[in-house]
Amino acid sequence: MLKTQETPQTQSDEPDHNHNHNQLHEHDHDQITDHQPIPFSKAEERAFILEGCRVVLGAACIHIVLGTFYMWGTISVYVASYLRNYDDSVTVEKMKGVFPYMMIAINAFLSFGVKLANKIGFKLTSLIFMVWYAACIFLCSFIKSFILFVIVYAAVMGVAGGILYMVPVVCGWKYFPQRKGLVSGIIVGGYGLGTFIFNFIALAIVNPNNEKASIVYDGEKYFGPEVYNNVPKMFRILALCFLILGIIGTILIKTPSRKYIEHAEEAAVLTKKGVSKEVVTTHNECQSVRQGLKSRPFYLILGMVLFGTFLGYLMANNYKVYGLENINDDSFLTLVGSIGSATNGCSRAVWALLYDKFGFKKVYFCLLILQAVLAATLNFISSVKALYLIWYALIMGCEGGQIAMFPAVTAKVFGAKVGPVIYGFIFVGYTLTNIGAYLLTTFGLDAVGWGGVFWICFSFTILSGVLNSIFNIRYEFK
């Protein structure tokens, strides 16, 4: 056993199970002798777990609402058709910009939510910004100006989405600190479920008869008045649904008492699985944010985010606009978007489990191979309904895998203390990618066509693979 501990570590991202096993026992002994478990009856334990499950359910309800962020790819053509009735300068191309604008707002306020909740309370923070979020949707039903719509839907509502994002997740973590990955997966899974549910609701309200986009202007397809006149009604019903779900989620979420928090933290320390994930380290951790931002892994992870997620964000914003060129069937394309969103959310837990078992580099390499094949062949299969649905679902599944794995690998490289802060800077990469995808389809589409756009996405995927090949997850900070 001593030889195992003294053996130098390899540069692989696979864990040294023998080394971890020895350290785990040593740490268990130290913790058991230094800390006494807080007295907790079986009835209290059951009540605590049940309460935690209710909190996770409430958090998922809130994320179902926030996940309607991805609905924009479905409803953007409806809104463009509606606003164009009042301002003929509005185009589908312009409306695609709402998606990256909203992500900028979400990203800008992502770090403020938990800080605010710690001051005024998690429940009150959730209530304020869920009402804010629903109110923005309701207000959109009265807006007839493109600029005002962008301000309310993208900027103002994006602020609420950013502040709310981490608040319910942290509530769940406080109950299950030794199961943060599972809790995050369940809650953020709701993020994908939101679009899956509300896409169908929007379709039933706006286009119940599956009317085709019959109006063509400058090569873009728009819906007629029998469809776009229902847009205000859609926003009002969505606002009511969001408000109800948000209030339910707010009622369910809470933070545990200090006694419960201490018990949960003690359980995380004394549980071998919790120790192996949260306590044992296998390399010198990053000691400061400044040190992390200057390190090679930071730029490699940021580069992988920038190039690896490009295809997913591009398609999330354009799947219906692109699909209408080959498959002018609004009902089917809404189904495509819903399935893709569900795959995005549900696949995150699967990719996370694969990450835990096989390590980041291997799993991410396999993901990129699949994504490269999808990018290279998408333009050839897009006129076949079944294949377009499958391709889009797989693309969004790859996107979900990256969103699931990058936070974990960032925490592993930079450590539990600095990792979450570093990830806040890496998260900017998602916003930059979204903006880049928008600029490419806005200014480059006429020059290279959709086929050229997808080959650019293919090249970016390969570039992300090159960065992965030189990435070292066991970087030693000096």
Buried (B, 14 or more C-beta within 10 A) or exposed (E): EEEEEEEEEEEEBBBBEEBBBBBBEEBBEEBEEEEEEEEBEEEEEEEBEEBBBBBBBBBBBBBBBBBBBBBBBBBBBBBBBBBBBEEEEBBBBBBBBBBBBBBBBBBBBBBBBBEBBEEEBBBEBBBBBBBBBBBBBBBBBEBEEBEBBBBBBBBBBBBBBBBBBBBBBBBBBBBBBBBBBBBBBBBBBBBBBBBBBBBBBBBBBBBEEEBBBEBEEEEBBBBBEEBBBBBBEBBBBBBEBBBBBBBBBBBBBBBBEEEBBBBBBBBBBBBEEBBBBBBBEBBEBBBEBEBBBEBEBBEBBBBBBBBBBBBBBBBBBBBBBBBBEBBEBBBBBBBBBBBBBBBBBBBBBBBBBBBBEBBBBBBBEBBBEBBBBBBBBBBEBBEEBEBBBBBBBBBBBBBBBBBBBBBBBBBBBBBEEBBBBBBBBBBBBBBBBBBBBBEBBEEEBEEEEBEBBBBBBBBBBBBBBEBBEEBBBBBEBE
